[in-house]
Amino acid sequence: MDNWRINQLRDLLRKDRTDEFVIYALGQEYLKIGEHDKSIEFFEQLRLLNPEYVGLYYHLAAAYIETEQNTKAQNIFTQGIEIATKVGDHHALAELRNAKTNFELNL
């Protein structure tokens, strides 16, 4: 795979293994190209590093859905809703609630 963005992000991550934005961006890049297991790896790494990084929950749940891990996706939606409520991120809260409802309707 020759993906310039991923290579650049990996270089940045080698310099700082705790850079939350870089970890998130790598998860996003892998999600975009359909490498869902790699995406999950980075989003889970970020969740361990900073569980209040609200933006990761929607995308992590999406990756779990793509890999047919529906129980994990549902749990991640629920955790994301709890975190968004805790930190007062009303936009993320609405998105997560909507995504969880749509997911459950399609089960």
N, CA, C and O atoms as a GROMACS GRO file, in nm:
protein
  428
    1MET      N    1   0.084  -0.117   0.000
    1MET     CA    2   0.000   0.000   0.000
    1MET      C    3   0.088   0.124   0.000
    1MET      O    4   0.180   0.137   0.081
    2ASP      N    5   0.060   0.214  -0.092
    2ASP     CA    6   0.136   0.338  -0.100
    2ASP      C    7   0.042   0.454  -0.071
    2ASP      O    8  -0.021   0.507  -0.163
    3ASN      N    9   0.031   0.492   0.054
    3ASN     CA   10  -0.056   0.600   0.093
    3ASN      C   11   0.028   0.707   0.161
    3ASN      O   12   0.078   0.688   0.272
    4TRP      N   13   0.044   0.818   0.094
    4TRP     CA   14   0.130   0.925   0.141
    4TRP      C   15   0.088   0.975   0.278
    4TRP      O   16   0.173   0.994   0.366
    5ARG      N   17  -0.042   0.997   0.298
    5ARG     CA   18  -0.089   1.048   0.427
    5ARG      C   19  -0.055   0.952   0.540
    5ARG      O   20  -0.006   0.993   0.645
    6ILE      N   21  -0.083   0.825   0.517
    6ILE     CA   22  -0.054   0.726   0.622
    6ILE      C   23   0.095   0.724   0.654
    6ILE      O   24   0.134   0.718   0.770
    7ASN      N   25   0.179   0.728   0.551
    7ASN     CA   26   0.324   0.730   0.575
    7ASN      C   27   0.366   0.852   0.655
    7ASN      O   28   0.448   0.842   0.746
    8GLN      N   29   0.311   0.968   0.622
    8GLN     CA   30   0.344   1.091   0.694
    8GLN      C   31   0.297   1.083   0.839
    8GLN      O   32   0.370   1.120   0.931
    9LEU      N   33   0.176   1.034   0.858
    9LEU     CA   34   0.122   1.022   0.993
    9LEU      C   35   0.202   0.922   1.076
    9LEU      O   36   0.225   0.945   1.195
   10ARG      N   37   0.243   0.813   1.015
   10ARG     CA   38   0.324   0.714   1.088
   10ARG      C   39   0.459   0.775   1.130
   10ARG      O   40   0.509   0.747   1.239
   11ASP      N   41   0.517   0.857   1.041
   11ASP     CA   42   0.642   0.927   1.078
   11ASP      C   43   0.621   1.017   1.199
   11ASP      O   44   0.703   1.022   1.290
   12LEU      N   45   0.509   1.090   1.198
   12LEU     CA   46   0.478   1.177   1.311
   12LEU      C   47   0.455   1.097   1.438
   12LEU      O   48   0.498   1.139   1.546
   13LEU      N   49   0.390   0.984   1.428
   13LEU     CA   50   0.363   0.901   1.544
   13LEU      C   51   0.492   0.842   1.602
   13LEU      O   52   0.503   0.824   1.723
   14ARG      N   53   0.588   0.812   1.516
   14ARG     CA   54   0.718   0.763   1.565
   14ARG      C   55   0.786   0.868   1.652
   14ARG      O   56   0.860   0.835   1.745
   15LYS      N   57   0.762   0.996   1.622
   15LYS     CA   58   0.822   1.105   1.699
   15LYS      C   59   0.752   1.126   1.832
   15LYS      O   60   0.815   1.166   1.931
   16ASP      N   61   0.621   1.100   1.835
   16ASP     CA   62   0.543   1.118   1.958
   16ASP      C   63   0.431   1.015   1.961
   16ASP      O   64   0.326   1.035   1.900
   17ARG      N   65   0.453   0.906   2.032
   17ARG     CA   66   0.357   0.795   2.039
   17ARG      C   67   0.226   0.832   2.109
   17ARG      O   68   0.130   0.755   2.104
   18THR      N   69   0.221   0.949   2.173
   18THR     CA   70   0.101   0.989   2.247
   18THR      C   71   0.026   1.104   2.179
   18THR      O   72  -0.064   1.162   2.240
   19ASP      N   73   0.060   1.136   2.057
   19ASP     CA   74  -0.007   1.246   1.986
   19ASP      C   75  -0.149   1.201   1.947
   19ASP      O   76  -0.167   1.125   1.852
   20GLU      N   77  -0.246   1.248   2.022
   20GLU     CA   78  -0.384   1.203   2.005
   20GLU      C   79  -0.439   1.234   1.866
   20GLU      O   80  -0.509   1.152   1.807
   21PHE      N   81  -0.407   1.351   1.814
   21PHE     CA   82  -0.458   1.386   1.682
   21PHE      C   83  -0.401   1.293   1.575
   21PHE      O   84  -0.474   1.252   1.484
   22VAL      N   85  -0.275   1.261   1.584
   22VAL     CA   86  -0.211   1.172   1.485
   22VAL      C   87  -0.271   1.032   1.493
   22VAL      O   88  -0.296   0.970   1.390
   23ILE      N   89  -0.293   0.983   1.614
   23ILE     CA   90  -0.354   0.850   1.630
   23ILE      C   91  -0.494   0.851   1.570
   23ILE      O   92  -0.532   0.758   1.498
   24TYR      N   93  -0.571   0.955   1.600
   24TYR     CA   94  -0.706   0.968   1.545
   24TYR      C   95  -0.702   0.975   1.392
   24TYR      O   96  -0.780   0.908   1.325
   25ALA      N   97  -0.612   1.054   1.339
   25ALA     CA   98  -0.600   1.070   1.194
   25ALA      C   99  -0.562   0.939   1.126
   25ALA      O  100  -0.613   0.909   1.018
   26LEU      N  101  -0.475   0.860   1.188
   26LEU     CA  102  -0.441   0.729   1.132
   26LEU      C  103  -0.564   0.638   1.130
   26LEU      O  104  -0.587   0.567   1.032
   27GLY      N  105  -0.640   0.639   1.237
   27GLY     CA  106  -0.764   0.562   1.239
   27GLY      C  107  -0.856   0.602   1.127
   27GLY      O  108  -0.917   0.518   1.062
   28GLN      N  109  -0.867   0.731   1.105
   28GLN     CA  110  -0.952   0.783   0.997
   28GLN      C  111  -0.902   0.741   0.860
   28GLN      O  112  -0.981   0.699   0.774
   29GLU      N  113  -0.774   0.751   0.838
   29GLU     CA  114  -0.716   0.714   0.708
   29GLU      C  115  -0.738   0.566   0.677
   29GLU      O  116  -0.775   0.530   0.565
   30TYR      N  117  -0.716   0.482   0.777
   30TYR     CA  118  -0.738   0.340   0.753
   30TYR      C  119  -0.886   0.309   0.731
   30TYR      O  120  -0.920   0.221   0.653
   31LEU      N  121  -0.973   0.381   0.800
   31LEU     CA  122  -1.117   0.364   0.779
   31LEU      C  123  -1.155   0.401   0.636
   31LEU      O  124  -1.234   0.332   0.572
   32LYS      N  125  -1.098   0.510   0.587
   32LYS     CA  126  -1.127   0.556   0.450
   32LYS      C  127  -1.090   0.454   0.343
   32LYS      O  128  -1.159   0.440   0.242
   33ILE      N  129  -0.981   0.382   0.366
   33ILE     CA  130  -0.936   0.287   0.263
   33ILE      C  131  -0.986   0.145   0.289
   33ILE      O  132  -0.946   0.051   0.220
   34GLY      N  133  -1.073   0.131   0.387
   34GLY     CA  134  -1.136   0.002   0.411
   34GLY      C  135  -1.054  -0.096   0.493
   34GLY      O  136  -1.087  -0.215   0.497
   35GLU      N  137  -0.949  -0.049   0.556
   35GLU     CA  138  -0.869  -0.137   0.643
   35GLU      C  139  -0.922  -0.122   0.786
   35GLU      O  140  -0.860  -0.058   0.871
   36HIS      N  141  -1.038  -0.182   0.808
   36HIS     CA  142  -1.112  -0.161   0.931
   36HIS      C  143  -1.040  -0.214   1.055
   36HIS      O  144  -1.048  -0.152   1.161
   37ASP      N  145  -0.972  -0.325   1.043
   37ASP     CA  146  -0.900  -0.378   1.159
   37ASP      C  147  -0.789  -0.282   1.204
   37ASP      O  148  -0.768  -0.262   1.323
   38LYS      N  149  -0.719  -0.224   1.108
   38LYS     CA  150  -0.615  -0.125   1.140
   38LYS      C  151  -0.678  -0.001   1.202
   38LYS      O  152  -0.624   0.057   1.296
   39SER      N  153  -0.791   0.040   1.146
   39SER     CA  154  -0.862   0.155   1.199
   39SER      C  155  -0.901   0.131   1.345
   39SER      O  156  -0.880   0.216   1.431
   40ILE      N  157  -0.957   0.014   1.372
   40ILE     CA  158  -0.995  -0.022   1.509
   40ILE      C  159  -0.874  -0.018   1.601
   40ILE      O  160  -0.883   0.031   1.714
   41GLU      N  161  -0.763  -0.068   1.554
   41GLU     CA  162  -0.640  -0.069   1.633
   41GLU      C  163  -0.603   0.072   1.680
   41GLU      O  164  -0.571   0.092   1.797
   42PHE      N  165  -0.608   0.169   1.589
   42PHE     CA  166  -0.570   0.306   1.626
   42PHE      C  167  -0.677   0.373   1.712
   42PHE      O  168  -0.644   0.442   1.808
   43PHE      N  169  -0.804   0.353   1.680
   43PHE     CA  170  -0.909   0.414   1.762
   43PHE      C  171  -0.910   0.356   1.904
   43PHE      O  172  -0.932   0.428   2.000
   44GLU      N  173  -0.885   0.225   1.916
   44GLU     CA  174  -0.878   0.164   2.050
   44GLU      C  175  -0.756   0.215   2.126
   44GLU      O  176  -0.762   0.237   2.247
   45GLN      N  177  -0.646   0.234   2.056
   45GLN     CA  178  -0.526   0.290   2.120
   45GLN      C  179  -0.558   0.429   2.175
   45GLN      O  180  -0.520   0.463   2.287
   46LEU      N  181  -0.629   0.509   2.096
   46LEU     CA  182  -0.665   0.644   2.140
   46LEU      C  183  -0.763   0.638   2.256
   46LEU      O  184  -0.754   0.719   2.349
   47ARG      N  185  -0.856   0.545   2.252
   47ARG     CA  186  -0.954   0.533   2.360
   47ARG      C  187  -0.885   0.499   2.492
   47ARG      O  188  -0.927   0.547   2.597
   48LEU      N  189  -0.781   0.417   2.488
   48LEU     CA  190  -0.703   0.387   2.608
   48LEU      C  191  -0.625   0.509   2.656
   48LEU      O  192  -0.613   0.535   2.776
   49LEU      N  193  -0.572   0.582   2.561
   49LEU     CA  194  -0.492   0.700   2.592
   49LEU      C  195  -0.577   0.814   2.648
   49LEU      O  196  -0.540   0.879   2.746
   50ASN      N  197  -0.693   0.836   2.585
   50ASN     CA  198  -0.781   0.945   2.628
   50ASN      C  199  -0.927   0.906   2.601
   50ASN      O  200  -0.979   0.934   2.493
   51PRO      N  201  -0.991   0.844   2.697
   51PRO     CA  202  -1.129   0.799   2.676
   51PRO      C  203  -1.227   0.914   2.652
   51PRO      O  204  -1.339   0.890   2.607
   52GLU      N  205  -1.188   1.036   2.681
   52GLU     CA  206  -1.276   1.150   2.660
   52GLU      C  207  -1.257   1.216   2.523
   52GLU      O  208  -1.312   1.324   2.499
   53TYR      N  209  -1.182   1.154   2.434
   53TYR     CA  210  -1.167   1.202   2.296
   53TYR      C  211  -1.295   1.160   2.222
   53TYR      O  212  -1.300   1.056   2.157
   54VAL      N  213  -1.396   1.244   2.234
   54VAL     CA  214  -1.532   1.211   2.193
   54VAL      C  215  -1.541   1.172   2.045
   54VAL      O  216  -1.620   1.084   2.010
   55GLY      N  217  -1.465   1.235   1.960
   55GLY     CA  218  -1.475   1.211   1.817
   55GLY      C  219  -1.445   1.069   1.773
   55GLY      O  220  -1.487   1.027   1.665
   56LEU      N  221  -1.375   0.994   1.855
   56LEU     CA  222  -1.336   0.860   1.814
   56LEU      C  223  -1.452   0.761   1.819
   56LEU      O  224  -1.451   0.662   1.745
   57TYR      N  225  -1.552   0.784   1.903
   57TYR     CA  226  -1.655   0.683   1.928
   57TYR      C  227  -1.741   0.654   1.805
   57TYR      O  228  -1.771   0.539   1.775
   58TYR      N  229  -1.781   0.757   1.735
   58TYR     CA  230  -1.862   0.738   1.615
   58TYR      C  231  -1.788   0.652   1.512
   58TYR      O  232  -1.844   0.558   1.456
   59HIS      N  233  -1.662   0.685   1.490
   59HIS     CA  234  -1.582   0.617   1.388
   59HIS      C  235  -1.540   0.477   1.432
   59HIS      O  236  -1.534   0.385   1.350
   60LEU      N  237  -1.512   0.460   1.560
   60LEU     CA  238  -1.480   0.326   1.610
   60LEU      C  239  -1.601   0.235   1.597
   60LEU      O  240  -1.588   0.120   1.555
   61ALA      N  241  -1.717   0.285   1.632
   61ALA     CA  242  -1.839   0.203   1.616
   61ALA      C  243  -1.860   0.168   1.470
   61ALA      O  244  -1.898   0.055   1.438
   62ALA      N  245  -1.838   0.264   1.381
   62ALA     CA  246  -1.853   0.238   1.237
   62ALA      C  247  -1.758   0.127   1.191
   62ALA      O  248  -1.796   0.042   1.111
   63ALA      N  249  -1.636   0.130   1.241
   63ALA     CA  250  -1.539   0.026   1.204
   63ALA      C  251  -1.583  -0.110   1.256
   63ALA      O  252  -1.569  -0.212   1.188
   64TYR      N  253  -1.637  -0.113   1.377
   64TYR     CA  254  -1.688  -0.239   1.431
   64TYR      C  255  -1.807  -0.290   1.349
   64TYR      O  256  -1.821  -0.410   1.327
   65ILE      N  257  -1.890  -0.200   1.304
   65ILE     CA  258  -2.003  -0.240   1.219
   65ILE      C  259  -1.950  -0.301   1.090
   65ILE      O  260  -2.001  -0.404   1.046
   66GLU      N  261  -1.851  -0.240   1.030
   66GLU     CA  262  -1.793  -0.290   0.906
   66GLU      C  263  -1.732  -0.428   0.921
   66GLU      O  264  -1.727  -0.506   0.826
   67THR      N  265  -1.685  -0.458   1.041
   67THR     CA  266  -1.625  -0.589   1.065
   67THR      C  267  -1.725  -0.686   1.130
   67THR      O  268  -1.688  -0.791   1.182
   68GLU      N  269  -1.851  -0.647   1.126
   68GLU     CA  270  -1.962  -0.728   1.177
   68GLU      C  271  -1.948  -0.764   1.324
   68GLU      O  272  -1.986  -0.873   1.366
   69GLN      N  273  -1.893  -0.672   1.400
   69GLN     CA  274  -1.882  -0.688   1.546
   69GLN      C  275  -1.989  -0.599   1.610
   69GLN      O  276  -1.959  -0.498   1.674
   70ASN      N  277  -2.114  -0.640   1.591
   70ASN     CA  278  -2.228  -0.555   1.626
   70ASN      C  279  -2.239  -0.527   1.776
   70ASN      O  280  -2.275  -0.416   1.815
   71THR      N  281  -2.208  -0.624   1.859
   71THR     CA  282  -2.215  -0.601   2.004
   71THR      C  283  -2.114  -0.497   2.045
   71THR      O  284  -2.144  -0.408   2.126
   72LYS      N  285  -1.993  -0.507   1.991
   72LYS     CA  286  -1.891  -0.407   2.023
   72LYS      C  287  -1.933  -0.269   1.972
   72LYS      O  288  -1.914  -0.169   2.042
   73ALA      N  289  -1.990  -0.263   1.853
   73ALA     CA  290  -2.036  -0.135   1.799
   73ALA      C  291  -2.141  -0.073   1.891
   73ALA      O  292  -2.134   0.046   1.922
   74GLN      N  293  -2.236  -0.153   1.934
   74GLN     CA  294  -2.341  -0.103   2.022
   74GLN      C  295  -2.282  -0.053   2.154
   74GLN      O  296  -2.323   0.052   2.206
   75ASN      N  297  -2.187  -0.128   2.209
   75ASN     CA  298  -2.122  -0.084   2.333
   75ASN      C  299  -2.045   0.046   2.315
   75ASN      O  300  -2.047   0.132   2.403
   76ILE      N  301  -1.979   0.060   2.202
   76ILE     CA  302  -1.903   0.183   2.175
   76ILE      C  303  -1.997   0.302   2.160
   76ILE      O  304  -1.969   0.410   2.211
   77PHE      N  305  -2.109   0.283   2.090
   77PHE     CA  306  -2.207   0.391   2.081
   77PHE      C  307  -2.252   0.434   2.220
   77PHE      O  308  -2.259   0.553   2.250
   78THR      N  309  -2.283   0.336   2.305
   78THR     CA  310  -2.330   0.366   2.441
   78THR      C  311  -2.223   0.439   2.521
   78THR      O  312  -2.253   0.538   2.588
   79GLN      N  313  -2.100   0.392   2.513
   79GLN     CA  314  -1.990   0.459   2.584
   79GLN      C  315  -1.970   0.601   2.532
   79GLN      O  316  -1.947   0.694   2.609
   80GLY      N  317  -1.978   0.617   2.400
   80GLY     CA  318  -1.961   0.750   2.340
   80GLY      C  319  -2.069   0.846   2.386
   80GLY      O  320  -2.041   0.963   2.412
   81ILE      N  321  -2.192   0.797   2.396
   81ILE     CA  322  -2.302   0.881   2.444
   81ILE      C  323  -2.276   0.923   2.588
   81ILE      O  324  -2.299   1.039   2.624
   82GLU      N  325  -2.229   0.831   2.670
   82GLU     CA  326  -2.197   0.863   2.810
   82GLU      C  327  -2.087   0.968   2.818
   82GLU      O  328  -2.096   1.062   2.897
   83ILE      N  329  -1.983   0.951   2.738
   83ILE     CA  330  -1.870   1.046   2.740
   83ILE      C  331  -1.914   1.183   2.688
   83ILE      O  332  -1.881   1.285   2.748
   84ALA      N  333  -1.988   1.185   2.577
   84ALA     CA  334  -2.034   1.313   2.521
   84ALA      C  335  -2.123   1.387   2.621
   84ALA      O  336  -2.116   1.509   2.632
   85THR      N  337  -2.205   1.314   2.693
   85THR     CA  338  -2.288   1.374   2.797
   85THR      C  339  -2.200   1.431   2.907
   85THR      O  340  -2.221   1.544   2.952
   86LYS      N  341  -2.103   1.352   2.951
   86LYS     CA  342  -2.013   1.393   3.059
   86LYS      C  343  -1.937   1.521   3.026
   86LYS      O  344  -1.926   1.611   3.109
   87VAL      N  345  -1.885   1.529   2.902
   87VAL     CA  346  -1.803   1.646   2.867
   87VAL      C  347  -1.886   1.760   2.808
   87VAL      O  348  -1.833   1.868   2.780
   88GLY      N  349  -2.016   1.737   2.790
   88GLY     CA  350  -2.104   1.843   2.740
   88GLY      C  351  -2.092   1.871   2.592
   88GLY      O  352  -2.118   1.983   2.548
   89ASP      N  353  -2.054   1.772   2.513
   89ASP     CA  354  -2.042   1.788   2.368
   89ASP      C  355  -2.177   1.751   2.305
   89ASP      O  356  -2.201   1.636   2.269
   90HIS      N  357  -2.264   1.851   2.294
   90HIS     CA  358  -2.401   1.827   2.248
   90HIS      C  359  -2.408   1.784   2.101
   90HIS      O  360  -2.495   1.706   2.064
   91HIS      N  361  -2.318   1.835   2.020
   91HIS     CA  362  -2.316   1.797   1.878
   91HIS      C  363  -2.281   1.648   1.865
   91HIS      O  364  -2.351   1.574   1.796
   92ALA      N  365  -2.174   1.605   1.930
   92ALA     CA  366  -2.134   1.464   1.925
   92ALA      C  367  -2.243   1.376   1.987
   92ALA      O  368  -2.270   1.267   1.938
   93LEU      N  369  -2.304   1.424   2.093
   93LEU     CA  370  -2.410   1.348   2.158
   93LEU      C  371  -2.525   1.322   2.062
   93LEU      O  372  -2.575   1.210   2.052
   94ALA      N  373  -2.567   1.425   1.990
   94ALA     CA  374  -2.676   1.409   1.893
   94ALA      C  375  -2.637   1.312   1.782
   94ALA      O  376  -2.716   1.226   1.743
   95GLU      N  377  -2.515   1.325   1.731
   95GLU     CA  378  -2.468   1.236   1.624
   95GLU      C  379  -2.462   1.091   1.672
   95GLU      O  380  -2.504   1.000   1.600
   96LEU      N  381  -2.411   1.069   1.790
   96LEU     CA  382  -2.398   0.933   1.843
   96LEU      C  383  -2.536   0.871   1.870
   96LEU      O  384  -2.559   0.754   1.840
   97ARG      N  385  -2.626   0.950   1.926
   97ARG     CA  386  -2.762   0.898   1.950
   97ARG      C  387  -2.830   0.860   1.819
   97ARG      O  388  -2.893   0.755   1.808
   98ASN      N  389  -2.818   0.947   1.721
   98ASN     CA  390  -2.878   0.922   1.590
   98ASN      C  391  -2.817   0.798   1.525
   98ASN      O  392  -2.889   0.712   1.473
   99ALA      N  393  -2.686   0.788   1.527
   99ALA     CA  394  -2.618   0.673   1.467
   99ALA      C  395  -2.656   0.544   1.538
   99ALA      O  396  -2.678   0.442   1.474
  100LYS      N  397  -2.663   0.548   1.671
  100LYS     CA  398  -2.700   0.428   1.747
  100LYS      C  399  -2.843   0.385   1.714
  100LYS      O  400  -2.870   0.266   1.696
  101THR      N  401  -2.932   0.481   1.707
  101THR     CA  402  -3.072   0.450   1.673
  101THR      C  403  -3.081   0.388   1.534
  101THR      O  404  -3.148   0.286   1.515
  102ASN      N  405  -3.014   0.448   1.437
  102ASN     CA  406  -3.015   0.393   1.300
  102ASN      C  407  -2.955   0.254   1.297
  102ASN      O  408  -3.008   0.165   1.229
  103PHE      N  409  -2.847   0.234   1.368
  103PHE     CA  410  -2.783   0.102   1.374
  103PHE      C  411  -2.879   0.000   1.432
  103PHE      O  412  -2.894  -0.110   1.377
  104GLU      N  413  -2.943   0.033   1.543
  104GLU     CA  414  -3.034  -0.061   1.608
  104GLU      C  415  -3.156  -0.092   1.521
  104GLU      O  416  -3.207  -0.204   1.524
  105LEU      N  417  -3.202   0.006   1.447
  105LEU     CA  418  -3.315  -0.017   1.357
  105LEU      C  419  -3.281  -0.112   1.244
  105LEU      O  420  -3.369  -0.180   1.190
  106ASN      N  421  -3.153  -0.116   1.207
  106ASN     CA  422  -3.110  -0.200   1.096
  106ASN      C  423  -3.059  -0.337   1.139
  106ASN      O  424  -3.019  -0.417   1.054
  107LEU      N  425  -3.062  -0.365   1.268
  107LEU     CA  426  -3.016  -0.497   1.315
  107LEU      C  427  -3.114  -0.606   1.276
  107LEU      O  428  -3.092  -0.723   1.307
   0.00000   0.00000   0.00000
